[in-house]
Amino acid sequence: MTKDSRTEVGAAEGVHCSEGSAEAAVRRVRSDKLLGPGGVLIIEHAGREYRLRQTSTGKLILTA
């Protein structure tokens, strides 16, 4: 996959990269795109599951 195609795919998914900077490897994702309509995302990391969810007041909470 070329850099241009990654940018196009990412843009379609709400992911944006800073080009031409030291932060080019850092991705920015809108929380509504990340969490989806249910407002919850399960993240698998190092053999564990973490739940990222949006509270009723709009804050984000990550729990194990």
PDBQT receptor file of N, H, CA, C and O in Angstrom, charges set to zero:
ATOM      1  N   MET A   1       0.849  -1.173   0.000  1.00  0.00    +0.000 N 
ATOM      2  CA  MET A   1       0.000   0.000   0.000  1.00  0.00    +0.000 C 
ATOM      3  C   MET A   1       0.891   1.232   0.000  1.00  0.00    +0.000 C 
ATOM      4  O   MET A   1       1.831   1.312   0.791  1.00  0.00    +0.000 OA
ATOM      5  N   THR A   2       0.618   2.171  -0.853  1.00  0.00    +0.000 N 
ATOM      6  H   THR A   2      -0.146   2.106  -1.495  1.00  0.00    +0.000 HD
ATOM      7  CA  THR A   2       1.433   3.378  -0.935  1.00  0.00    +0.000 C 
ATOM      8  C   THR A   2       0.990   4.382   0.115  1.00  0.00    +0.000 C 
ATOM      9  O   THR A   2      -0.086   4.246   0.697  1.00  0.00    +0.000 OA
ATOM     10  N   LYS A   3       1.804   5.370   0.352  1.00  0.00    +0.000 N 
ATOM     11  H   LYS A   3       2.678   5.480  -0.121  1.00  0.00    +0.000 HD
ATOM     12  CA  LYS A   3       1.465   6.407   1.315  1.00  0.00    +0.000 C 
ATOM     13  C   LYS A   3       0.174   7.108   0.908  1.00  0.00    +0.000 C 
ATOM     14  O   LYS A   3      -0.663   7.404   1.760  1.00  0.00    +0.000 OA
ATOM     15  N   ASP A   4       0.003   7.378  -0.395  1.00  0.00    +0.000 N 
ATOM     16  H   ASP A   4       0.684   7.137  -1.087  1.00  0.00    +0.000 HD
ATOM     17  CA  ASP A   4      -1.198   8.055  -0.862  1.00  0.00    +0.000 C 
ATOM     18  C   ASP A   4      -2.444   7.223  -0.627  1.00  0.00    +0.000 C 
ATOM     19  O   ASP A   4      -3.474   7.764  -0.225  1.00  0.00    +0.000 OA
ATOM     20  N   SER A   5      -2.378   5.918  -0.869  1.00  0.00    +0.000 N 
ATOM     21  H   SER A   5      -1.541   5.479  -1.196  1.00  0.00    +0.000 HD
ATOM     22  CA  SER A   5      -3.563   5.089  -0.671  1.00  0.00    +0.000 C 
ATOM     23  C   SER A   5      -3.888   4.953   0.808  1.00  0.00    +0.000 C 
ATOM     24  O   SER A   5      -5.061   4.854   1.168  1.00  0.00    +0.000 OA
ATOM     25  N   ARG A   6      -2.881   4.944   1.673  1.00  0.00    +0.000 N 
ATOM     26  H   ARG A   6      -1.928   5.024   1.380  1.00  0.00    +0.000 HD
ATOM     27  CA  ARG A   6      -3.140   4.911   3.116  1.00  0.00    +0.000 C 
ATOM     28  C   ARG A   6      -3.858   6.176   3.533  1.00  0.00    +0.000 C 
ATOM     29  O   ARG A   6      -4.794   6.124   4.331  1.00  0.00    +0.000 OA
ATOM     30  N   THR A   7      -3.434   7.310   3.007  1.00  0.00    +0.000 N 
ATOM     31  H   THR A   7      -2.674   7.352   2.359  1.00  0.00    +0.000 HD
ATOM     32  CA  THR A   7      -4.060   8.583   3.350  1.00  0.00    +0.000 C 
ATOM     33  C   THR A   7      -5.510   8.606   2.896  1.00  0.00    +0.000 C 
ATOM     34  O   THR A   7      -6.381   9.063   3.637  1.00  0.00    +0.000 OA
ATOM     35  N   GLU A   8      -5.785   8.120   1.689  1.00  0.00    +0.000 N 
ATOM     36  H   GLU A   8      -5.078   7.749   1.087  1.00  0.00    +0.000 HD
ATOM     37  CA  GLU A   8      -7.149   8.101   1.177  1.00  0.00    +0.000 C 
ATOM     38  C   GLU A   8      -8.034   7.183   2.002  1.00  0.00    +0.000 C 
ATOM     39  O   GLU A   8      -9.162   7.550   2.331  1.00  0.00    +0.000 OA
ATOM     40  N   VAL A   9      -7.547   6.000   2.341  1.00  0.00    +0.000 N 
ATOM     41  H   VAL A   9      -6.631   5.702   2.074  1.00  0.00    +0.000 HD
ATOM     42  CA  VAL A   9      -8.320   5.068   3.156  1.00  0.00    +0.000 C 
ATOM     43  C   VAL A   9      -8.560   5.671   4.523  1.00  0.00    +0.000 C 
ATOM     44  O   VAL A   9      -9.683   5.641   5.027  1.00  0.00    +0.000 OA
ATOM     45  N   GLY A  10      -7.520   6.217   5.129  1.00  0.00    +0.000 N 
ATOM     46  H   GLY A  10      -6.608   6.242   4.720  1.00  0.00    +0.000 HD
ATOM     47  CA  GLY A  10      -7.653   6.814   6.452  1.00  0.00    +0.000 C 
ATOM     48  C   GLY A  10      -8.640   7.963   6.467  1.00  0.00    +0.000 C 
ATOM     49  O   GLY A  10      -9.436   8.088   7.398  1.00  0.00    +0.000 OA
ATOM     50  N   ALA A  11      -8.595   8.803   5.444  1.00  0.00    +0.000 N 
ATOM     51  H   ALA A  11      -7.949   8.701   4.688  1.00  0.00    +0.000 HD
ATOM     52  CA  ALA A  11      -9.505   9.944   5.381  1.00  0.00    +0.000 C 
ATOM     53  C   ALA A  11     -10.947   9.467   5.303  1.00  0.00    +0.000 C 
ATOM     54  O   ALA A  11     -11.837  10.084   5.888  1.00  0.00    +0.000 OA
ATOM     55  N   ALA A  12     -11.185   8.381   4.592  1.00  0.00    +0.000 N 
ATOM     56  H   ALA A  12     -10.462   7.879   4.117  1.00  0.00    +0.000 HD
ATOM     57  CA  ALA A  12     -12.536   7.844   4.484  1.00  0.00    +0.000 C 
ATOM     58  C   ALA A  12     -13.013   7.288   5.818  1.00  0.00    +0.000 C 
ATOM     59  O   ALA A  12     -14.219   7.210   6.052  1.00  0.00    +0.000 OA
ATOM     60  N   GLU A  13     -12.101   6.903   6.692  1.00  0.00    +0.000 N 
ATOM     61  H   GLU A  13     -11.121   6.966   6.502  1.00  0.00    +0.000 HD
ATOM     62  CA  GLU A  13     -12.452   6.322   7.980  1.00  0.00    +0.000 C 
ATOM     63  C   GLU A  13     -12.362   7.330   9.116  1.00  0.00    +0.000 C 
ATOM     64  O   GLU A  13     -12.550   6.961  10.275  1.00  0.00    +0.000 OA
ATOM     65  N   GLY A  14     -12.079   8.601   8.813  1.00  0.00    +0.000 N 
ATOM     66  H   GLY A  14     -11.927   8.901   7.871  1.00  0.00    +0.000 HD
ATOM     67  CA  GLY A  14     -11.958   9.620   9.851  1.00  0.00    +0.000 C 
ATOM     68  C   GLY A  14     -10.594   9.656  10.499  1.00  0.00    +0.000 C 
ATOM     69  O   GLY A  14     -10.451  10.203  11.593  1.00  0.00    +0.000 OA
ATOM     70  N   VAL A  15      -9.581   9.085   9.853  1.00  0.00    +0.000 N 
ATOM     71  H   VAL A  15      -9.697   8.641   8.965  1.00  0.00    +0.000 HD
ATOM     72  CA  VAL A  15      -8.221   9.067  10.368  1.00  0.00    +0.000 C 
ATOM     73  C   VAL A  15      -7.406  10.078   9.583  1.00  0.00    +0.000 C 
ATOM     74  O   VAL A  15      -7.447  10.081   8.353  1.00  0.00    +0.000 OA
ATOM     75  N   HIS A  16      -6.671  10.932  10.270  1.00  0.00    +0.000 N 
ATOM     76  H   HIS A  16      -6.638  10.930  11.269  1.00  0.00    +0.000 HD
ATOM     77  CA  HIS A  16      -5.873  11.949   9.599  1.00  0.00    +0.000 C 
ATOM     78  C   HIS A  16      -4.440  11.891  10.086  1.00  0.00    +0.000 C 
ATOM     79  O   HIS A  16      -4.199  11.741  11.284  1.00  0.00    +0.000 OA
ATOM     80  N   CYS A  17      -3.480  12.009   9.174  1.00  0.00    +0.000 N 
ATOM     81  H   CYS A  17      -3.675  12.131   8.201  1.00  0.00    +0.000 HD
ATOM     82  CA  CYS A  17      -2.066  11.996   9.515  1.00  0.00    +0.000 C 
ATOM     83  C   CYS A  17      -1.457  13.338   9.176  1.00  0.00    +0.000 C 
ATOM     84  O   CYS A  17      -1.841  13.964   8.188  1.00  0.00    +0.000 OA
ATOM     85  N   SER A  18      -0.511  13.788   9.985  1.00  0.00    +0.000 N 
ATOM     86  H   SER A  18      -0.199  13.279  10.787  1.00  0.00    +0.000 HD
ATOM     87  CA  SER A  18       0.232  15.002   9.692  1.00  0.00    +0.000 C 
ATOM     88  C   SER A  18       1.356  14.647   8.751  1.00  0.00    +0.000 C 
ATOM     89  O   SER A  18       2.240  13.866   9.103  1.00  0.00    +0.000 OA
ATOM     90  N   GLU A  19       1.335  15.208   7.563  1.00  0.00    +0.000 N 
ATOM     91  H   GLU A  19       0.617  15.842   7.277  1.00  0.00    +0.000 HD
ATOM     92  CA  GLU A  19       2.390  14.912   6.595  1.00  0.00    +0.000 C 
ATOM     93  C   GLU A  19       3.517  15.922   6.717  1.00  0.00    +0.000 C 
ATOM     94  O   GLU A  19       3.292  17.091   7.029  1.00  0.00    +0.000 OA
ATOM     95  N   GLY A  20       4.739  15.452   6.466  1.00  0.00    +0.000 N 
ATOM     96  H   GLY A  20       4.922  14.502   6.213  1.00  0.00    +0.000 HD
ATOM     97  CA  GLY A  20       5.895  16.338   6.442  1.00  0.00    +0.000 C 
ATOM     98  C   GLY A  20       6.330  16.822   7.807  1.00  0.00    +0.000 C 
ATOM     99  O   GLY A  20       6.976  17.865   7.911  1.00  0.00    +0.000 OA
ATOM    100  N   SER A  21       5.994  16.095   8.851  1.00  0.00    +0.000 N 
ATOM    101  H   SER A  21       5.469  15.248   8.767  1.00  0.00    +0.000 HD
ATOM    102  CA  SER A  21       6.407  16.504  10.187  1.00  0.00    +0.000 C 
ATOM    103  C   SER A  21       6.882  15.290  10.962  1.00  0.00    +0.000 C 
ATOM    104  O   SER A  21       6.749  14.155  10.505  1.00  0.00    +0.000 OA
ATOM    105  N   ALA A  22       7.434  15.540  12.134  1.00  0.00    +0.000 N 
ATOM    106  H   ALA A  22       7.542  16.462  12.505  1.00  0.00    +0.000 HD
ATOM    107  CA  ALA A  22       7.887  14.447  12.990  1.00  0.00    +0.000 C 
ATOM    108  C   ALA A  22       6.698  13.632  13.486  1.00  0.00    +0.000 C 
ATOM    109  O   ALA A  22       6.879  12.507  13.954  1.00  0.00    +0.000 OA
ATOM    110  N   GLU A  23       5.489  14.176  13.393  1.00  0.00    +0.000 N 
ATOM    111  H   GLU A  23       5.342  15.089  13.012  1.00  0.00    +0.000 HD
ATOM    112  CA  GLU A  23       4.297  13.492  13.861  1.00  0.00    +0.000 C 
ATOM    113  C   GLU A  23       3.599  12.710  12.758  1.00  0.00    +0.000 C 
ATOM    114  O   GLU A  23       2.449  12.303  12.928  1.00  0.00    +0.000 OA
ATOM    115  N   ALA A  24       4.271  12.491  11.629  1.00  0.00    +0.000 N 
ATOM    116  H   ALA A  24       5.205  12.822  11.491  1.00  0.00    +0.000 HD
ATOM    117  CA  ALA A  24       3.637  11.815  10.498  1.00  0.00    +0.000 C 
ATOM    118  C   ALA A  24       3.138  10.420  10.866  1.00  0.00    +0.000 C 
ATOM    119  O   ALA A  24       2.189   9.933  10.252  1.00  0.00    +0.000 OA
ATOM    120  N   ALA A  25       3.750   9.768  11.850  1.00  0.00    +0.000 N 
ATOM    121  H   ALA A  25       4.521  10.164  12.349  1.00  0.00    +0.000 HD
ATOM    122  CA  ALA A  25       3.339   8.423  12.244  1.00  0.00    +0.000 C 
ATOM    123  C   ALA A  25       2.194   8.453  13.253  1.00  0.00    +0.000 C 
ATOM    124  O   ALA A  25       1.639   7.404  13.578  1.00  0.00    +0.000 OA
ATOM    125  N   VAL A  26       1.834   9.617  13.747  1.00  0.00    +0.000 N 
ATOM    126  H   VAL A  26       2.284  10.469  13.483  1.00  0.00    +0.000 HD
ATOM    127  CA  VAL A  26       0.762   9.742  14.732  1.00  0.00    +0.000 C 
ATOM    128  C   VAL A  26      -0.562   9.904  13.995  1.00  0.00    +0.000 C 
ATOM    129  O   VAL A  26      -0.695  10.754  13.114  1.00  0.00    +0.000 OA
ATOM    130  N   ARG A  27      -1.544   9.076  14.365  1.00  0.00    +0.000 N 
ATOM    131  H   ARG A  27      -1.436   8.385  15.080  1.00  0.00    +0.000 HD
ATOM    132  CA  ARG A  27      -2.849   9.150  13.716  1.00  0.00    +0.000 C 
ATOM    133  C   ARG A  27      -3.825   9.910  14.596  1.00  0.00    +0.000 C 
ATOM    134  O   ARG A  27      -3.779   9.811  15.822  1.00  0.00    +0.000 OA
ATOM    135  N   ARG A  28      -4.695  10.656  13.971  1.00  0.00    +0.000 N 
ATOM    136  H   ARG A  28      -4.732  10.736  12.974  1.00  0.00    +0.000 HD
ATOM    137  CA  ARG A  28      -5.765  11.365  14.680  1.00  0.00    +0.000 C 
ATOM    138  C   ARG A  28      -7.081  10.762  14.221  1.00  0.00    +0.000 C 
ATOM    139  O   ARG A  28      -7.363  10.712  13.024  1.00  0.00    +0.000 OA
ATOM    140  N   VAL A  29      -7.893  10.301  15.178  1.00  0.00    +0.000 N 
ATOM    141  H   VAL A  29      -7.664  10.341  16.150  1.00  0.00    +0.000 HD
ATOM    142  CA  VAL A  29      -9.153   9.643  14.866  1.00  0.00    +0.000 C 
ATOM    143  C   VAL A  29     -10.263  10.318  15.661  1.00  0.00    +0.000 C 
ATOM    144  O   VAL A  29     -10.133  10.522  16.868  1.00  0.00    +0.000 OA
ATOM    145  N   ARG A  30     -11.337  10.659  14.993  1.00  0.00    +0.000 N 
ATOM    146  H   ARG A  30     -11.442  10.494  14.013  1.00  0.00    +0.000 HD
ATOM    147  CA  ARG A  30     -12.485  11.236  15.685  1.00  0.00    +0.000 C 
ATOM    148  C   ARG A  30     -13.121  10.165  16.559  1.00  0.00    +0.000 C 
ATOM    149  O   ARG A  30     -13.272   9.022  16.125  1.00  0.00    +0.000 OA
ATOM    150  N   SER A  31     -13.489  10.515  17.768  1.00  0.00    +0.000 N 
ATOM    151  H   SER A  31     -13.366  11.443  18.120  1.00  0.00    +0.000 HD
ATOM    152  CA  SER A  31     -14.029   9.528  18.704  1.00  0.00    +0.000 C 
ATOM    153  C   SER A  31     -15.320   8.898  18.184  1.00  0.00    +0.000 C 
ATOM    154  O   SER A  31     -15.549   7.711  18.419  1.00  0.00    +0.000 OA
ATOM    155  N   ASP A  32     -16.158   9.643  17.494  1.00  0.00    +0.000 N 
ATOM    156  H   ASP A  32     -15.971  10.607  17.303  1.00  0.00    +0.000 HD
ATOM    157  CA  ASP A  32     -17.401   9.045  16.991  1.00  0.00    +0.000 C 
ATOM    158  C   ASP A  32     -17.122   7.998  15.918  1.00  0.00    +0.000 C 
ATOM    159  O   ASP A  32     -17.862   7.021  15.803  1.00  0.00    +0.000 OA
ATOM    160  N   LYS A  33     -16.064   8.189  15.132  1.00  0.00    +0.000 N 
ATOM    161  H   LYS A  33     -15.463   8.983  15.226  1.00  0.00    +0.000 HD
ATOM    162  CA  LYS A  33     -15.678   7.192  14.135  1.00  0.00    +0.000 C 
ATOM    163  C   LYS A  33     -15.054   5.974  14.817  1.00  0.00    +0.000 C 
ATOM    164  O   LYS A  33     -15.265   4.842  14.383  1.00  0.00    +0.000 OA
ATOM    165  N   LEU A  34     -14.299   6.201  15.867  1.00  0.00    +0.000 N 
ATOM    166  H   LEU A  34     -14.127   7.120  16.220  1.00  0.00    +0.000 HD
ATOM    167  CA  LEU A  34     -13.631   5.118  16.578  1.00  0.00    +0.000 C 
ATOM    168  C   LEU A  34     -14.618   4.266  17.372  1.00  0.00    +0.000 C 
ATOM    169  O   LEU A  34     -14.538   3.038  17.346  1.00  0.00    +0.000 OA
ATOM    170  N   LEU A  35     -15.541   4.907  18.072  1.00  0.00    +0.000 N 
ATOM    171  H   LEU A  35     -15.606   5.904  18.093  1.00  0.00    +0.000 HD
ATOM    172  CA  LEU A  35     -16.466   4.200  18.954  1.00  0.00    +0.000 C 
ATOM    173  C   LEU A  35     -17.678   3.629  18.222  1.00  0.00    +0.000 C 
ATOM    174  O   LEU A  35     -18.292   2.672  18.692  1.00  0.00    +0.000 OA
ATOM    175  N   GLY A  36     -18.018   4.202  17.093  1.00  0.00    +0.000 N 
ATOM    176  H   GLY A  36     -17.519   4.980  16.712  1.00  0.00    +0.000 HD
ATOM    177  CA  GLY A  36     -19.171   3.721  16.345  1.00  0.00    +0.000 C 
ATOM    178  C   GLY A  36     -20.478   4.134  17.003  1.00  0.00    +0.000 C 
ATOM    179  O   GLY A  36     -20.479   4.863  17.995  1.00  0.00    +0.000 OA
ATOM    180  N   PRO A  37     -21.591   3.664  16.446  1.00  0.00    +0.000 N 
ATOM    181  CA  PRO A  37     -22.901   4.090  16.943  1.00  0.00    +0.000 C 
ATOM    182  C   PRO A  37     -23.204   3.631  18.369  1.00  0.00    +0.000 C 
ATOM    183  O   PRO A  37     -24.009   4.256  19.059  1.00  0.00    +0.000 OA
ATOM    184  N   GLY A  38     -22.573   2.550  18.817  1.00  0.00    +0.000 N 
ATOM    185  H   GLY A  38     -21.918   2.042  18.257  1.00  0.00    +0.000 HD
ATOM    186  CA  GLY A  38     -22.813   2.056  20.175  1.00  0.00    +0.000 C 
ATOM    187  C   GLY A  38     -22.032   2.799  21.244  1.00  0.00    +0.000 C 
ATOM    188  O   GLY A  38     -22.307   2.643  22.434  1.00  0.00    +0.000 OA
ATOM    189  N   GLY A  39     -21.052   3.613  20.828  1.00  0.00    +0.000 N 
ATOM    190  H   GLY A  39     -20.829   3.739  19.862  1.00  0.00    +0.000 HD
ATOM    191  CA  GLY A  39     -20.269   4.384  21.787  1.00  0.00    +0.000 C 
ATOM    192  C   GLY A  39     -19.272   3.576  22.582  1.00  0.00    +0.000 C 
ATOM    193  O   GLY A  39     -18.805   4.026  23.628  1.00  0.00    +0.000 OA
ATOM    194  N   VAL A  40     -18.928   2.362  22.095  1.00  0.00    +0.000 N 
ATOM    195  H   VAL A  40     -19.308   1.996  21.245  1.00  0.00    +0.000 HD
ATOM    196  CA  VAL A  40     -18.006   1.485  22.821  1.00  0.00    +0.000 C 
ATOM    197  C   VAL A  40     -17.028   0.846  21.842  1.00  0.00    +0.000 C 
ATOM    198  O   VAL A  40     -17.406   0.460  20.736  1.00  0.00    +0.000 OA
ATOM    199  N   LEU A  41     -15.765   0.738  22.259  1.00  0.00    +0.000 N 
ATOM    200  H   LEU A  41     -15.458   1.052  23.157  1.00  0.00    +0.000 HD
ATOM    201  CA  LEU A  41     -14.746   0.056  21.474  1.00  0.00    +0.000 C 
ATOM    202  C   LEU A  41     -13.993  -0.889  22.406  1.00  0.00    +0.000 C 
ATOM    203  O   LEU A  41     -13.579  -0.489  23.494  1.00  0.00    +0.000 OA
ATOM    204  N   ILE A  42     -13.815  -2.136  21.986  1.00  0.00    +0.000 N 
ATOM    205  H   ILE A  42     -14.151  -2.461  21.102  1.00  0.00    +0.000 HD
ATOM    206  CA  ILE A  42     -13.011  -3.080  22.758  1.00  0.00    +0.000 C 
ATOM    207  C   ILE A  42     -11.646  -3.158  22.103  1.00  0.00    +0.000 C 
ATOM    208  O   ILE A  42     -11.532  -3.411  20.904  1.00  0.00    +0.000 OA
ATOM    209  N   ILE A  43     -10.608  -2.937  22.902  1.00  0.00    +0.000 N 
ATOM    210  H   ILE A  43     -10.701  -2.732  23.876  1.00  0.00    +0.000 HD
ATOM    211  CA  ILE A  43      -9.229  -2.926  22.438  1.00  0.00    +0.000 C 
ATOM    212  C   ILE A  43      -8.527  -4.142  23.016  1.00  0.00    +0.000 C 
ATOM    213  O   ILE A  43      -8.559  -4.357  24.228  1.00  0.00    +0.000 OA
ATOM    214  N   GLU A  44      -7.897  -4.936  22.168  1.00  0.00    +0.000 N 
ATOM    215  H   GLU A  44      -7.871  -4.760  21.184  1.00  0.00    +0.000 HD
ATOM    216  CA  GLU A  44      -7.087  -6.063  22.628  1.00  0.00    +0.000 C 
ATOM    217  C   GLU A  44      -5.635  -5.602  22.668  1.00  0.00    +0.000 C 
ATOM    218  O   GLU A  44      -5.104  -5.101  21.677  1.00  0.00    +0.000 OA
ATOM    219  N   HIS A  45      -5.000  -5.777  23.829  1.00  0.00    +0.000 N 
ATOM    220  H   HIS A  45      -5.432  -6.184  24.634  1.00  0.00    +0.000 HD
ATOM    221  CA  HIS A  45      -3.603  -5.359  23.998  1.00  0.00    +0.000 C 
ATOM    222  C   HIS A  45      -2.919  -6.308  24.977  1.00  0.00    +0.000 C 
ATOM    223  O   HIS A  45      -3.379  -6.504  26.102  1.00  0.00    +0.000 OA
ATOM    224  N   ALA A  46      -1.825  -6.885  24.531  1.00  0.00    +0.000 N 
ATOM    225  H   ALA A  46      -1.452  -6.726  23.617  1.00  0.00    +0.000 HD
ATOM    226  CA  ALA A  46      -1.005  -7.757  25.382  1.00  0.00    +0.000 C 
ATOM    227  C   ALA A  46      -1.840  -8.858  26.038  1.00  0.00    +0.000 C 
ATOM    228  O   ALA A  46      -1.649  -9.179  27.210  1.00  0.00    +0.000 OA
ATOM    229  N   GLY A  47      -2.764  -9.429  25.268  1.00  0.00    +0.000 N 
ATOM    230  H   GLY A  47      -2.920  -9.168  24.315  1.00  0.00    +0.000 HD
ATOM    231  CA  GLY A  47      -3.564 -10.532  25.780  1.00  0.00    +0.000 C 
ATOM    232  C   GLY A  47      -4.716 -10.138  26.676  1.00  0.00    +0.000 C 
ATOM    233  O   GLY A  47      -5.386 -11.009  27.232  1.00  0.00    +0.000 OA
ATOM    234  N   ARG A  48      -4.964  -8.852  26.829  1.00  0.00    +0.000 N 
ATOM    235  H   ARG A  48      -4.420  -8.145  26.377  1.00  0.00    +0.000 HD
ATOM    236  CA  ARG A  48      -6.071  -8.378  27.667  1.00  0.00    +0.000 C 
ATOM    237  C   ARG A  48      -7.044  -7.578  26.828  1.00  0.00    +0.000 C 
ATOM    238  O   ARG A  48      -6.691  -7.075  25.762  1.00  0.00    +0.000 OA
ATOM    239  N   GLU A  49      -8.256  -7.464  27.306  1.00  0.00    +0.000 N 
ATOM    240  H   GLU A  49      -8.542  -7.873  28.172  1.00  0.00    +0.000 HD
ATOM    241  CA  GLU A  49      -9.262  -6.642  26.654  1.00  0.00    +0.000 C 
ATOM    242  C   GLU A  49      -9.521  -5.396  27.476  1.00  0.00    +0.000 C 
ATOM    243  O   GLU A  49      -9.646  -5.454  28.699  1.00  0.00    +0.000 OA
ATOM    244  N   TYR A  50      -9.600  -4.273  26.787  1.00  0.00    +0.000 N 
ATOM    245  H   TYR A  50      -9.498  -4.226  25.793  1.00  0.00    +0.000 HD
ATOM    246  CA  TYR A  50      -9.914  -2.987  27.404  1.00  0.00    +0.000 C 
ATOM    247  C   TYR A  50     -11.141  -2.430  26.702  1.00  0.00    +0.000 C 
ATOM    248  O   TYR A  50     -11.320  -2.632  25.501  1.00  0.00    +0.000 OA
ATOM    249  N   ARG A  51     -11.973  -1.741  27.438  1.00  0.00    +0.000 N 
ATOM    250  H   ARG A  51     -11.828  -1.577  28.414  1.00  0.00    +0.000 HD
ATOM    251  CA  ARG A  51     -13.193  -1.160  26.879  1.00  0.00    +0.000 C 
ATOM    252  C   ARG A  51     -13.069   0.369  26.945  1.00  0.00    +0.000 C 
ATOM    253  O   ARG A  51     -12.892   0.949  28.017  1.00  0.00    +0.000 OA
ATOM    254  N   LEU A  52     -13.166   0.996  25.781  1.00  0.00    +0.000 N 
ATOM    255  H   LEU A  52     -13.309   0.525  24.911  1.00  0.00    +0.000 HD
ATOM    256  CA  LEU A  52     -13.188   2.453  25.695  1.00  0.00    +0.000 C 
ATOM    257  C   LEU A  52     -14.629   2.838  25.410  1.00  0.00    +0.000 C 
ATOM    258  O   LEU A  52     -15.210   2.394  24.420  1.00  0.00    +0.000 OA
ATOM    259  N   ARG A  53     -15.204   3.659  26.273  1.00  0.00    +0.000 N 
ATOM    260  H   ARG A  53     -14.731   4.020  27.078  1.00  0.00    +0.000 HD
ATOM    261  CA  ARG A  53     -16.596   4.044  26.079  1.00  0.00    +0.000 C 
ATOM    262  C   ARG A  53     -16.794   5.517  26.389  1.00  0.00    +0.000 C 
ATOM    263  O   ARG A  53     -16.007   6.146  27.097  1.00  0.00    +0.000 OA
ATOM    264  N   GLN A  54     -17.872   6.039  25.834  1.00  0.00    +0.000 N 
ATOM    265  H   GLN A  54     -18.512   5.528  25.260  1.00  0.00    +0.000 HD
ATOM    266  CA  GLN A  54     -18.231   7.424  26.089  1.00  0.00    +0.000 C 
ATOM    267  C   GLN A  54     -19.303   7.453  27.167  1.00  0.00    +0.000 C 
ATOM    268  O   GLN A  54     -20.282   6.709  27.095  1.00  0.00    +0.000 OA
ATOM    269  N   THR A  55     -19.122   8.308  28.167  1.00  0.00    +0.000 N 
ATOM    270  H   THR A  55     -18.327   8.912  28.226  1.00  0.00    +0.000 HD
ATOM    271  CA  THR A  55     -20.093   8.420  29.249  1.00  0.00    +0.000 C 
ATOM    272  C   THR A  55     -21.279   9.273  28.812  1.00  0.00    +0.000 C 
ATOM    273  O   THR A  55     -21.262   9.874  27.738  1.00  0.00    +0.000 OA
ATOM    274  N   SER A  56     -22.284   9.317  29.634  1.00  0.00    +0.000 N 
ATOM    275  H   SER A  56     -22.298   8.829  30.506  1.00  0.00    +0.000 HD
ATOM    276  CA  SER A  56     -23.470  10.125  29.330  1.00  0.00    +0.000 C 
ATOM    277  C   SER A  56     -23.154  11.620  29.304  1.00  0.00    +0.000 C 
ATOM    278  O   SER A  56     -23.905  12.407  28.726  1.00  0.00    +0.000 OA
ATOM    279  N   THR A  57     -22.031  12.013  29.937  1.00  0.00    +0.000 N 
ATOM    280  H   THR A  57     -21.421  11.374  30.406  1.00  0.00    +0.000 HD
ATOM    281  CA  THR A  57     -21.629  13.415  29.920  1.00  0.00    +0.000 C 
ATOM    282  C   THR A  57     -20.622  13.716  28.804  1.00  0.00    +0.000 C 
ATOM    283  O   THR A  57     -20.125  14.837  28.697  1.00  0.00    +0.000 OA
ATOM    284  N   GLY A  58     -20.322  12.699  27.969  1.00  0.00    +0.000 N 
ATOM    285  H   GLY A  58     -20.725  11.788  28.056  1.00  0.00    +0.000 HD
ATOM    286  CA  GLY A  58     -19.453  12.930  26.821  1.00  0.00    +0.000 C 
ATOM    287  C   GLY A  58     -17.972  12.668  27.062  1.00  0.00    +0.000 C 
ATOM    288  O   GLY A  58     -17.161  12.851  26.154  1.00  0.00    +0.000 OA
ATOM    289  N   LYS A  59     -17.609  12.247  28.253  1.00  0.00    +0.000 N 
ATOM    290  H   LYS A  59     -18.267  12.098  28.991  1.00  0.00    +0.000 HD
ATOM    291  CA  LYS A  59     -16.203  11.947  28.538  1.00  0.00    +0.000 C 
ATOM    292  C   LYS A  59     -15.871  10.519  28.089  1.00  0.00    +0.000 C 
ATOM    293  O   LYS A  59     -16.756   9.677  27.936  1.00  0.00    +0.000 OA
ATOM    294  N   LEU A  60     -14.583  10.273  27.885  1.00  0.00    +0.000 N 
ATOM    295  H   LEU A  60     -13.865  10.957  28.009  1.00  0.00    +0.000 HD
ATOM    296  CA  LEU A  60     -14.136   8.927  27.503  1.00  0.00    +0.000 C 
ATOM    297  C   LEU A  60     -13.529   8.225  28.719  1.00  0.00    +0.000 C 
ATOM    298  O   LEU A  60     -12.786   8.824  29.497  1.00  0.00    +0.000 OA
ATOM    299  N   ILE A  61     -13.863   6.941  28.863  1.00  0.00    +0.000 N 
ATOM    300  H   ILE A  61     -14.466   6.454  28.231  1.00  0.00    +0.000 HD
ATOM    301  CA  ILE A  61     -13.321   6.134  29.960  1.00  0.00    +0.000 C 
ATOM    302  C   ILE A  61     -12.763   4.859  29.376  1.00  0.00    +0.000 C 
ATOM    303  O   ILE A  61     -13.418   4.204  28.565  1.00  0.00    +0.000 OA
ATOM    304  N   LEU A  62     -11.538   4.495  29.789  1.00  0.00    +0.000 N 
ATOM    305  H   LEU A  62     -11.006   5.027  30.448  1.00  0.00    +0.000 HD
ATOM    306  CA  LEU A  62     -10.899   3.251  29.382  1.00  0.00    +0.000 C 
ATOM    307  C   LEU A  62     -10.812   2.361  30.620  1.00  0.00    +0.000 C 
ATOM    308  O   LEU A  62     -10.221   2.746  31.628  1.00  0.00    +0.000 OA
ATOM    309  N   THR A  63     -11.408   1.163  30.537  1.00  0.00    +0.000 N 
ATOM    310  H   THR A  63     -11.889   0.850  29.718  1.00  0.00    +0.000 HD
ATOM    311  CA  THR A  63     -11.390   0.225  31.663  1.00  0.00    +0.000 C 
ATOM    312  C   THR A  63     -10.874  -1.122  31.209  1.00  0.00    +0.000 C 
ATOM    313  O   THR A  63     -11.001  -1.495  30.043  1.00  0.00    +0.000 OA
ATOM    314  N   ALA A  64     -10.288  -1.848  32.152  1.00  0.00    +0.000 N 
ATOM    315  H   ALA A  64     -10.185  -1.545  33.099  1.00  0.00    +0.000 HD
ATOM    316  CA  ALA A  64      -9.761  -3.192  31.864  1.00  0.00    +0.000 C 
ATOM    317  C   ALA A  64     -10.794  -4.227  32.206  1.00  0.00    +0.000 C 
ATOM    318  O   ALA A  64     -10.550  -5.422  32.039  1.00  0.00    +0.000 OA
TER     319      ALA A  64
